[in-house]
Amino acid sequence: MTVPPLRIDLVTLFPELFEPWASLSFVGRARERGILTLRPRSPRDFGLGRHKSVDDTPYGGGSGMVMRVDVLVACIESLDADAPGPRAHRVLLSPQGTPLIQSKVKELAQREALMLICGRYEGFDDRVRAFVDEELSLGDFVVTGGEVAAMAVIEATVRLLPGVLGNEASTLEESHGADGLLEYPQYTRPAVYRDQSVPEVLTSGHHAAIASWRHEQAVERTRERRPELHARYVER
Ligand SMILES: C[S@@+](CC[C@H](N)C(=O)[O-])C[C@H]1O[C@@H](n2cnc3c(N)ncnc32)[C@H](O)[C@@H]1O
């Protein structure tokens, strides 16, 4: 069965940020292998007047500039108009959105086309929210622009696409996977570093004992660090 490639359209004032990042990572390799298409486009191309203006001062006063809804929507609709496939699921990146979690990433990875809309300055004219399907946040903090958030969404999503990572099992067993636990502690050589030794069970060659130790560690680690995830795991 061939899986259709994921198309990711990007509304960004800095389309050039994406090329070096993509080409130096597995994202670029996914693209070369036809698993992914990236289409960054700038609202500046739809900007107004001689200066191709994309922002304006906020009604009611206040600091900073706000991205204009007409310019943003022109960019969004132009990406749709020449899309080589289905209309993209539109995601507004904003610190006011629902915090991104792995189950949402899995959902995004099932789609054929996504559009990630990156803000700058003081953010968006609120009316743009009527033109998007959902609003996602990286977490409860504020960065300067949506591009960092878009890169995080792309990396998290693309690594789940079949054939992108060499070892598919690694996305099943890791933190926030099917069981909702954090991953167990991992070690590699040297077996002893300063006063720290690798747990003996891992060098025993006893596969069942290793699996059981890892499971216990994952549960304990989750209980200590993320009691709310542990509670959900116990309730299942
Ligand atoms: C400086 S922020 C604007 C914040 C806005 N004034 C507010 O208080 O909600 C500029 C842009 O960065 C992006 N951004 C900032 N923090 C983010 C976060 N936690 N998650 C996703 N995008 C974020 C958004 O696209 C946002 O429009």
The ligand as a MOL file (V3000), in Angstrom:
LIG
                    3D

  0  0  0     0  0            999 V3000
M  V30 BEGIN CTAB
M  V30 COUNTS 27 29 0 0 0
M  V30 BEGIN ATOM
M  V30 1 C 4.8520 37.5680 20.1770 0
M  V30 2 S 3.6950 36.3620 19.6830 0 CHG=1
M  V30 3 C 2.1610 37.1980 19.9360 0
M  V30 4 C 1.5330 36.8800 21.2590 0
M  V30 5 C 0.1940 37.5700 21.4400 0
M  V30 6 N 0.3720 38.9920 21.6050 0
M  V30 7 C -0.5210 37.0180 22.6670 0
M  V30 8 O -0.3410 37.5700 23.7650 0
M  V30 9 O -1.2420 36.0080 22.5690 0 CHG=-1
M  V30 10 C 3.8620 36.3160 17.9450 0
M  V30 11 C 3.5070 35.0070 17.2860 0
M  V30 12 O 4.3650 33.9830 17.7440 0
M  V30 13 C 3.6810 32.7380 17.7090 0
M  V30 14 N 3.7290 32.1340 19.0530 0
M  V30 15 C 4.1790 32.7090 20.1820 0
M  V30 16 N 4.1050 31.8650 21.2190 0
M  V30 17 C 3.5800 30.7140 20.7420 0
M  V30 18 C 3.2360 29.4780 21.3280 0
M  V30 19 N 3.3940 29.2310 22.6230 0
M  V30 20 N 2.7360 28.5190 20.5280 0
M  V30 21 C 2.5360 28.7370 19.2060 0
M  V30 22 N 2.8450 29.9030 18.5880 0
M  V30 23 C 3.3580 30.8930 19.3390 0
M  V30 24 C 2.2510 33.0240 17.2570 0
M  V30 25 O 2.1240 32.7220 15.8900 0
M  V30 26 C 2.1150 34.4900 17.5560 0
M  V30 27 O 1.1390 35.1060 16.7500 0
M  V30 END ATOM
M  V30 BEGIN BOND
M  V30 1 1 1 2
M  V30 2 1 2 3
M  V30 3 1 2 10
M  V30 4 1 3 4
M  V30 5 1 4 5
M  V30 6 1 5 6
M  V30 7 1 5 7
M  V30 8 2 7 8
M  V30 9 1 7 9
M  V30 10 1 10 11
M  V30 11 1 11 12
M  V30 12 1 11 26
M  V30 13 1 12 13
M  V30 14 1 13 14
M  V30 15 1 13 24
M  V30 16 1 14 15
M  V30 17 1 14 23
M  V30 18 2 15 16
M  V30 19 1 16 17
M  V30 20 1 17 18
M  V30 21 2 17 23
M  V30 22 1 18 19
M  V30 23 2 18 20
M  V30 24 1 20 21
M  V30 25 2 21 22
M  V30 26 1 22 23
M  V30 27 1 24 25
M  V30 28 1 24 26
M  V30 29 1 26 27
M  V30 END BOND
M  V30 END CTAB
M  END
